[in-house]
Amino acid sequence: MFATLTQAGTAYSQSQCDSIKKQREAIRSQLRSGYSTKEGEHLTARDKALFTLLANHCSKPKKGSSVSSIASTRTSNSNWLLN
């Protein structure tokens, strides 16, 4: 979690974004299959954290583009995802 905070504002690679998406799919699968109250709270919190990572870092994964274009793309796409 701390490594993620130090990378705030940077775009993740496609493989990092794919990994986050797979983690969210696994969490959603667990949520559909049943869980205890405590486990459900943990799964829901983790799903929200992963969603935020996707919104902030994976709208346009890095492909050698400049930092300024990533920042402007991230801002517009993040707002769309959160609405």
VENHU-V712439 format. One record per residue. N is the residue number from 1. RES is the residue in one letter. SS is DSSP state (helix for helix, strand for strand, loop for the rest). PHI is phi as a letter, one per 30 degrees, with the letter a starting at -180 (* if undefined). D_CENTER is the distance of its C-alpha to the mean C-alpha in Angstrom with 1 decimal. Layout:
BEGIN
n: [N:N]
res: [RES:RES]
ss: [SS:SS]
phi: [PHI:PHI]
d_center: [D_CENTER:D_CENTER]
END
This chain:
BEGIN
n: [1:2:3:4:5:6:7:8:9:10:11:12:13:14:15:16:17:18:19:20:21:22:23:24:25:26:27:28:29:30:31:32:33:34:35:36:37:38:39:40:41:42:43:44:45:46:47:48:49:50:51:52:53:54:55:56:57:58:59:60:61:62:63:64:65:66:67:68:69:70:71:72:73:74:75:76:77:78:79:80:81:82:83]
res: [M:F:A:T:L:T:Q:A:G:T:A:Y:S:Q:S:Q:C:D:S:I:K:K:Q:R:E:A:I:R:S:Q:L:R:S:G:Y:S:T:K:E:G:E:H:L:T:A:R:D:K:A:L:F:T:L:L:A:N:H:C:S:K:P:K:K:G:S:S:V:S:S:I:A:S:T:R:T:S:N:S:N:W:L:L:N]
ss: [loop:helix:helix:helix:helix:helix:loop:loop:loop:loop:loop:loop:loop:helix:helix:helix:helix:helix:helix:helix:helix:helix:helix:helix:helix:helix:helix:helix:helix:helix:helix:helix:helix:loop:loop:loop:helix:helix:helix:helix:helix:helix:helix:helix:helix:helix:helix:helix:helix:helix:helix:helix:helix:helix:helix:helix:helix:loop:loop:loop:loop:loop:loop:loop:loop:loop:helix:helix:helix:helix:helix:helix:helix:helix:helix:helix:helix:helix:helix:helix:helix:helix:loop]
phi: [*:d:d:d:d:d:c:e:j:c:d:d:d:d:d:d:d:d:d:d:d:d:d:d:d:d:d:d:d:d:d:d:c:j:a:d:d:d:d:d:d:d:d:d:d:d:d:d:d:d:e:d:e:d:d:d:b:b:d:b:e:d:b:i:d:d:d:d:d:d:d:d:d:d:d:d:d:d:d:d:d:d:d]
d_center: [11.9:14.4:13.6:10.2:12.2:14.7:12.5:11.5:12.2:12.2:10.8:9.6:12.0:11.9:12.4:9.4:7.1:9.6:9.5:6.0:7.4:10.6:9.7:8.6:11.9:13.8:13.0:14.1:17.1:18.0:17.9:20.2:22.5:23.5:22.8:24.5:23.8:22.5:20.3:19.0:18.1:16.2:14.3:13.5:12.4:10.1:8.7:8.3:6.7:3.9:4.1:4.7:2.7:2.5:5.6:6.8:6.7:6.7:9.2:12.0:11.5:14.4:17.8:20.1:19.9:21.0:19.0:20.5:19.4:15.8:16.0:17.7:15.5:12.3:14.3:15.7:12.7:10.6:13.7:14.1:10.8:11.6:15.2]
END
